[in-house]
Amino acid sequence: MTDQTIVTRRQAWERATNVPMMALAVTFLGVYAWHVLDTGASPRLDSWLTGVDILIWTLFAADFAVRLWLSTDRWRFVRRHPLELLIVVLPPFRPLRLLRAALLLLDTLNRTTVTRARLSVFVGASSALILLLCSLAFFDAEYGAPDSKITDFGDALWWSAVSVTTVGYGDVYPVTTEGRLISLVLMTFGIGLISFAIGTTTSWVIDQLKAVEVSAERTDREISVLLDEVRALRSEVASLREGTEPREDTAAERR
């Protein structure tokens, strides 16, 4: 079996598992949100959700192991897939659920993002996911804490939107250490994501303007060529008229 055959097998495996991995990542997000938002969940339900969490982690670890086994240069594969390595290394513990959820979703989006057009979708989806995940983590940390300003998940969503834009109205703020750490993470990622989103949007607008300018220049050139052809046709028509008019006069004189 040649190296090229092994690489092809790994690529075929990745293409075949992209959709299932995306479904697992979305399922994990749903399980994580259920864990956080269902504050009155029974111990049996909590154990069931934890089992689903561990199962998803196991499946992602198995997928990583298969892809690593199908790679010719395994160290290079590990170096080029740090997100997936972290997903496997991080144990499925509750304090790490936020990080694992973010890694799972971002890595799955990254595996399906190739072209520049889809990069914009990746940036937008990543921004929305980070807002949602930080809102869930903030609600999990602050809900029920003494002097907490969080009474429902809507307050957490409002806090994340205000924090990521660095507006900071001050009506909702963290009172726990975990909440402050989440705030720091969100503000750090928020500035980076907003800057990246603005840069991507600006680049797209500039490309569109360049495309319009190139199209306008091409249209001007085509119009100029058409005008030259019209002038040439007018000149030929005028020459033909000059050549035929004397003959008509001569024929009239003969009559």
VOPAGU-2260 file (C-alpha; in pm, 1 decimal, decimal comma):
REM VOPAGU-2260
SITE   aa  ch    i         X         Y         Z
SITE  MET   A    0       0,0       0,0       0,0
SITE  THR   A    1     151,3     330,6    -107,5
SITE  ASP   A    2     158,3     656,0      89,5
SITE  GLN   A    3     -70,3     820,4    -167,4
SITE  THR   A    4    -331,0     546,1    -110,0
SITE  ILE   A    5    -323,5     607,9     266,9
SITE  VAL   A    6    -363,8     983,6     222,1
SITE  THR   A    7    -655,5     924,3     -12,3
SITE  ARG   A    8    -818,2     694,6     241,9
SITE  ARG   A    9    -786,7     959,7     512,4
SITE  GLN   A   10    -936,1    1224,7     287,1
SITE  ALA   A   11   -1220,7     990,3     198,8
SITE  TRP   A   12   -1279,1     925,4     569,3
SITE  GLU   A   13   -1286,4    1298,8     642,4
SITE  ARG   A   14   -1533,7    1365,0     361,2
SITE  ALA   A   15   -1754,7    1082,3     481,3
SITE  THR   A   16   -1750,4    1196,2     845,3
SITE  ASN   A   17   -1785,8    1573,6     802,7
SITE  VAL   A   18   -2165,1    1572,4     827,0
SITE  PRO   A   19   -2184,0    1322,0    1117,5
SITE  MET   A   20   -1920,9    1518,9    1309,9
SITE  MET   A   21   -2116,2    1839,5    1255,5
SITE  ALA   A   22   -2430,5    1665,6    1381,4
SITE  LEU   A   23   -2243,2    1543,7    1690,4
SITE  ALA   A   24   -2110,3    1893,3    1758,9
SITE  VAL   A   25   -2459,2    2042,3    1733,7
SITE  THR   A   26   -2590,6    1764,1    1958,4
SITE  PHE   A   27   -2322,5    1841,8    2213,2
SITE  LEU   A   28   -2422,0    2208,6    2205,3
SITE  GLY   A   29   -2782,2    2108,7    2271,1
SITE  VAL   A   30   -2678,9    1882,6    2559,4
SITE  TYR   A   31   -2462,4    2155,7    2709,6
SITE  ALA   A   32   -2744,9    2410,2    2680,3
SITE  TRP   A   33   -2987,5    2162,3    2839,2
SITE  HIS   A   34   -2744,6    2108,4    3126,1
SITE  VAL   A   35   -2724,7    2480,1    3192,1
SITE  LEU   A   36   -3080,0    2599,5    3129,8
SITE  ASP   A   37   -3266,6    2317,7    3301,8
SITE  THR   A   38   -3186,0    2434,4    3652,9
SITE  GLY   A   39   -3437,7    2195,7    3804,8
SITE  ALA   A   40   -3320,1    1881,3    3628,7
SITE  SER   A   41   -3342,9    1555,9    3820,8
SITE  PRO   A   42   -3024,8    1364,3    3906,3
SITE  ARG   A   43   -3132,8    1090,3    3663,8
SITE  LEU   A   44   -3165,6    1336,4    3376,0
SITE  ASP   A   45   -2835,3    1497,9    3468,6
SITE  SER   A   46   -2664,5    1157,9    3462,5
SITE  TRP   A   47   -2819,7    1081,4    3123,1
SITE  LEU   A   48   -2698,0    1410,1    2975,3
SITE  THR   A   49   -2352,3    1347,7    3119,8
SITE  GLY   A   50   -2351,7    1005,4    2951,6
SITE  VAL   A   51   -2436,6    1162,2    2615,3
SITE  ASP   A   52   -2156,8    1414,9    2670,6
SITE  ILE   A   53   -1903,7    1137,5    2735,6
SITE  LEU   A   54   -2029,6     938,5    2434,5
SITE  ILE   A   55   -1980,0    1235,1    2200,9
SITE  TRP   A   56   -1632,1    1293,0    2341,4
SITE  THR   A   57   -1552,4     924,5    2281,2
SITE  LEU   A   58   -1671,4     941,9    1919,4
SITE  PHE   A   59   -1460,5    1249,2    1848,3
SITE  ALA   A   60   -1160,7    1079,6    2007,5
SITE  ALA   A   61   -1217,8     772,5    1789,8
SITE  ASP   A   62   -1245,8     989,0    1477,3
SITE  PHE   A   63    -919,4    1161,3    1564,4
SITE  ALA   A   64    -748,7     824,1    1624,7
SITE  VAL   A   65    -865,8     686,1    1289,0
SITE  ARG   A   66    -748,0     993,2    1099,1
SITE  LEU   A   67    -416,8     982,2    1282,8
SITE  TRP   A   68    -373,7     614,7    1193,7
SITE  LEU   A   69    -449,6     683,1     826,1
SITE  SER   A   70    -189,7     963,7     809,9
SITE  THR   A   71     156,3     899,6     673,2
SITE  ASP   A   72     322,3    1172,3     882,0
SITE  ARG   A   73     145,1    1143,9    1217,7
SITE  TRP   A   74     343,9    1414,6    1396,5
SITE  ARG   A   75     264,1    1658,2    1118,0
SITE  PHE   A   76    -104,3    1564,6    1141,9
SITE  VAL   A   77    -102,3    1635,8    1515,6
SITE  ARG   A   78      71,5    1970,1    1465,9
SITE  ARG   A   79    -175,7    2075,5    1196,3
SITE  HIS   A   80    -484,5    1981,6    1400,7
SITE  PRO   A   81    -437,3    2141,5    1744,1
SITE  LEU   A   82    -809,8    2197,9    1803,5
SITE  GLU   A   83    -891,9    1831,5    1757,2
SITE  LEU   A   84    -602,6    1731,4    1980,3
SITE  LEU   A   85    -734,9    1956,2    2256,6
SITE  ILE   A   86   -1082,6    1807,5    2215,9
SITE  VAL   A   87    -939,6    1460,8    2277,1
SITE  VAL   A   88    -701,0    1562,5    2555,4
SITE  LEU   A   89    -955,3    1760,6    2757,1
SITE  PRO   A   90   -1159,5    1521,9    2973,3
SITE  PRO   A   91   -1539,8    1545,5    2966,8
SITE  PHE   A   92   -1569,3    1732,2    3297,1
SITE  ARG   A   93   -1833,8    1995,6    3365,4
SITE  PRO   A   94   -1591,3    2290,0    3419,3
SITE  LEU   A   95   -1445,9    2224,1    3072,9
SITE  ARG   A   96   -1775,2    2190,9    2886,6
SITE  LEU   A   97   -1765,7    2549,3    2760,5
SITE  LEU   A   98   -1416,7    2507,6    2616,7
SITE  ARG   A   99   -1494,4    2168,9    2466,5
SITE  ALA   A  100   -1816,6    2295,2    2309,1
SITE  ALA   A  101   -1633,2    2587,8    2150,2
SITE  LEU   A  102   -1354,0    2361,8    2023,2
SITE  LEU   A  103   -1595,2    2105,6    1882,3
SITE  LEU   A  104   -1801,8    2358,4    1692,1
SITE  LEU   A  105   -1510,0    2569,1    1569,0
SITE  ASP   A  106   -1317,2    2263,8    1452,3
SITE  THR   A  107   -1621,3    2124,4    1270,9
SITE  LEU   A  108   -1676,4    2457,5    1096,2
SITE  ASN   A  109   -1307,8    2474,3    1012,2
SITE  ARG   A  110   -1318,3    2129,5     849,3
SITE  THR   A  111   -1596,6    2243,0     615,5
SITE  THR   A  112   -1450,5    2588,4     538,1
SITE  VAL   A  113   -1227,7    2605,2     232,6
SITE  THR   A  114   -1294,5    2901,9      11,4
SITE  ARG   A  115   -1280,3    3267,9      98,2
SITE  ALA   A  116   -1654,7    3308,3      56,2
SITE  ARG   A  117   -1715,1    3037,0     313,1
SITE  LEU   A  118   -1460,7    3200,8     542,0
SITE  SER   A  119   -1706,3    3484,5     597,0
SITE  VAL   A  120   -1968,0    3229,1     698,9
SITE  PHE   A  121   -1713,2    3074,3     936,8
SITE  VAL   A  122   -1640,4    3410,5    1099,8
SITE  GLY   A  123   -2007,6    3496,1    1139,4
SITE  ALA   A  124   -2098,0    3152,4    1272,7
SITE  SER   A  125   -1801,1    3153,4    1511,8
SITE  SER   A  126   -1902,5    3492,5    1648,9
SITE  ALA   A  127   -2260,2    3379,1    1708,4
SITE  LEU   A  128   -2143,1    3055,1    1870,2
SITE  ILE   A  129   -1903,0    3230,2    2105,3
SITE  LEU   A  130   -2179,5    3469,1    2210,0
SITE  LEU   A  131   -2415,1    3178,8    2275,5
SITE  LEU   A  132   -2160,0    2965,1    2458,7
SITE  CYS   A  133   -2040,5    3251,0    2677,5
SITE  SER   A  134   -2401,9    3338,8    2756,3
SITE  LEU   A  135   -2465,2    2980,9    2864,3
SITE  ALA   A  136   -2147,6    2966,9    3072,0
SITE  PHE   A  137   -2221,6    3304,9    3231,4
SITE  PHE   A  138   -2575,9    3195,0    3317,8
SITE  ASP   A  139   -2439,0    2871,6    3464,2
SITE  ALA   A  140   -2189,8    3063,2    3679,3
SITE  GLU   A  141   -2408,7    3354,7    3789,9
SITE  TYR   A  142   -2759,3    3213,9    3823,1
SITE  GLY   A  143   -2847,7    3169,6    4188,3
SITE  ALA   A  144   -2530,0    3336,0    4316,9
SITE  PRO   A  145   -2563,7    3595,4    4595,3
SITE  ASP   A  146   -2623,0    3948,5    4460,1
SITE  SER   A  147   -2640,1    3810,6    4104,9
SITE  LYS   A  148   -2803,2    4029,5    3838,7
SITE  ILE   A  149   -2897,1    3725,8    3629,5
SITE  THR   A  150   -3257,6    3616,2    3668,5
SITE  ASP   A  151   -3302,8    3434,3    3336,4
SITE  PHE   A  152   -3111,0    3343,0    3021,8
SITE  GLY   A  153   -3223,7    3663,6    2850,3
SITE  ASP   A  154   -3015,4    3862,7    3098,2
SITE  ALA   A  155   -2712,4    3649,9    3008,9
SITE  LEU   A  156   -2766,6    3708,5    2636,6
SITE  TRP   A  157   -2794,7    4083,1    2696,2
SITE  TRP   A  158   -2475,4    4076,5    2901,8
SITE  SER   A  159   -2285,0    3892,6    2626,0
SITE  ALA   A  160   -2402,7    4135,1    2356,6
SITE  VAL   A  161   -2302,7    4436,0    2567,7
SITE  SER   A  162   -1968,2    4285,4    2668,1
SITE  VAL   A  163   -1860,0    4168,3    2323,6
SITE  THR   A  164   -1913,2    4518,3    2184,3
SITE  THR   A  165   -1730,5    4671,7    2484,7
SITE  VAL   A  166   -2028,0    4901,9    2549,5
SITE  GLY   A  167   -2060,1    4812,5    2915,7
SITE  TYR   A  168   -2385,5    4966,6    3042,0
SITE  GLY   A  169   -2319,7    4829,4    3388,6
SITE  ASP   A  170   -2673,3    4698,8    3447,3
SITE  VAL   A  171   -2549,8    4336,9    3438,3
SITE  TYR   A  172   -2208,0    4241,4    3568,2
SITE  PRO   A  173   -2043,2    3928,8    3711,7
SITE  VAL   A  174   -2033,7    3868,6    4085,5
SITE  THR   A  175   -1850,9    3534,4    4081,4
SITE  THR   A  176   -1492,0    3452,1    3995,6
SITE  GLU   A  177   -1598,3    3214,7    3721,2
SITE  GLY   A  178   -1826,4    3481,4    3576,6
SITE  ARG   A  179   -1539,7    3732,7    3568,9
SITE  LEU   A  180   -1316,4    3484,3    3389,5
SITE  ILE   A  181   -1587,0    3423,5    3130,5
SITE  SER   A  182   -1624,0    3799,7    3089,3
SITE  LEU   A  183   -1251,0    3831,4    3026,9
SITE  VAL   A  184   -1260,9    3555,4    2765,4
SITE  LEU   A  185   -1562,3    3706,9    2591,3
SITE  MET   A  186   -1417,7    4058,6    2581,5
SITE  THR   A  187   -1086,2    3927,8    2448,7
SITE  PHE   A  188   -1247,9    3717,1    2178,7
SITE  GLY   A  189   -1505,3    3987,9    2114,1
SITE  ILE   A  190   -1248,4    4248,6    2019,1
SITE  GLY   A  191   -1068,4    3999,5    1795,2
SITE  LEU   A  192   -1385,9    3876,3    1627,5
SITE  ILE   A  193   -1524,1    4225,0    1569,3
SITE  SER   A  194   -1191,9    4338,6    1423,1
SITE  PHE   A  195   -1171,6    4029,9    1203,6
SITE  ALA   A  196   -1533,3    4065,3    1093,2
SITE  ILE   A  197   -1483,3    4432,5    1007,8
SITE  GLY   A  198   -1164,7    4350,7     818,1
SITE  THR   A  199   -1334,6    4068,9     625,8
SITE  THR   A  200   -1633,8    4288,2     541,7
SITE  THR   A  201   -1409,1    4575,6     433,6
SITE  SER   A  202   -1205,2    4341,5     215,1
SITE  TRP   A  203   -1523,8    4206,6      56,7
SITE  VAL   A  204   -1654,0    4559,2     -13,1
SITE  ILE   A  205   -1320,9    4659,6    -167,6
SITE  ASP   A  206   -1324,3    4349,2    -387,7
SITE  GLN   A  207   -1677,9    4428,9    -500,7
SITE  LEU   A  208   -1580,6    4788,3    -582,4
SITE  LYS   A  209   -1279,6    4664,4    -777,0
SITE  ALA   A  210   -1501,0    4422,8    -965,8
SITE  VAL   A  211   -1742,5    4705,4   -1049,4
SITE  GLU   A  212   -1453,1    4927,2   -1156,7
SITE  VAL   A  213   -1307,4    4655,2   -1379,6
SITE  SER   A  214   -1650,9    4590,5   -1528,4
SITE  ALA   A  215   -1698,8    4962,8   -1592,4
SITE  GLU   A  216   -1358,3    4988,6   -1759,9
SITE  ARG   A  217   -1436,3    4686,0   -1976,4
SITE  THR   A  218   -1771,8    4837,5   -2069,1
SITE  ASP   A  219   -1604,7    5167,2   -2158,2
SITE  ARG   A  220   -1356,9    4984,8   -2380,6
SITE  GLU   A  221   -1636,1    4792,8   -2551,3
SITE  ILE   A  222   -1833,7    5113,8   -2604,1
SITE  SER   A  223   -1523,5    5281,3   -2746,4
SITE  VAL   A  224   -1474,1    4993,6   -2989,9
SITE  LEU   A  225   -1839,7    5011,6   -3091,5
SITE  LEU   A  226   -1811,4    5386,4   -3150,3
SITE  ASP   A  227   -1505,6    5333,1   -3368,7
SITE  GLU   A  228   -1694,0    5071,0   -3566,5
SITE  VAL   A  229   -1994,1    5304,1   -3605,1
SITE  ARG   A  230   -1767,0    5583,4   -3727,5
SITE  ALA   A  231   -1605,3    5344,1   -3972,8
SITE  LEU   A  232   -1944,1    5231,6   -4099,5
SITE  ARG   A  233   -2056,7    5592,6   -4139,9
SITE  SER   A  234   -1742,8    5666,8   -4336,4
SITE  GLU   A  235   -1800,3    5367,4   -4562,1
SITE  VAL   A  236   -2165,2    5463,0   -4615,8
SITE  ALA   A  237   -2060,2    5820,1   -4699,8
SITE  SER   A  238   -1800,1    5688,0   -4945,7
SITE  LEU   A  239   -2057,3    5464,9   -5111,4
SITE  ARG   A  240   -2299,6    5753,7   -5144,6
SITE  GLU   A  241   -2031,3    5974,3   -5299,1
SITE  GLY   A  242   -1948,7    5696,7   -5545,6
SITE  THR   A  243   -2308,8    5632,0   -5653,5
SITE  GLU   A  244   -2448,4    5986,7   -5681,6
SITE  PRO   A  245   -2253,5    6090,6   -5998,9
SITE  ARG   A  246   -2363,0    5774,8   -6177,8
SITE  GLU   A  247   -2724,7    5855,5   -6102,1
SITE  ASP   A  248   -2680,4    6210,8   -6240,6
SITE  THR   A  249   -2523,1    6074,0   -6559,0
SITE  ALA   A  250   -2810,1    5834,1   -6611,2
SITE  ALA   A  251   -3057,5    6121,2   -6566,8
SITE  GLU   A  252   -2873,5    6334,4   -6823,9
SITE  ARG   A  253   -2883,3    6053,3   -7076,5
SITE  ARG   A  254   -3256,6    6032,0   -7039,6
